[in-house]
Amino acid sequence: MLPKVLALACTVILLVFMGYFALGSLPLLILKHDTPMDARFIRGFFHLYYRAVLFAAVTTSVAYAFAGQPGFCAGMAVLALVVFTASRIVLPGMDALRNTMTPEDAGAIARFRRLHGYGMALNALQVVTVGWSMTLLRL
């Protein structure tokens, strides 16, 4: 019974991390994204999110393995892989734009905002997927 409880607890923690990011990143869209400070803060927020969710997804995957739920173990491993891949795409993209962005460069600002929006959309998809998968769990 303990492995199942731990797996469920890890899943809840994972959902909390993803929910915090969803709620925390939405107000950041009101920033103009045109100063290095704005861009640095948003990039740092994404970096923290990716690290926390990657750790939580790997931990949750291991917990489901011990709980005898191979499907959920694989699902959480895929989630970890998606988060890892997204971090390798979004963060370098933000860094490249952040280093060259000026308040007059509307194109770079728009590309940075798009990266921000893509990161949020991917997170929303992950929250919905993990939440939906929990309806299928039979512990």
Summary of the structure (lengths in Angstrom):
residues: 139
radius of gyration: 16.9
end to end distance: 8.8
largest distance: 59.1
contacts: 423
relative contact order: 0.17
helix: 86%
strand: 0%
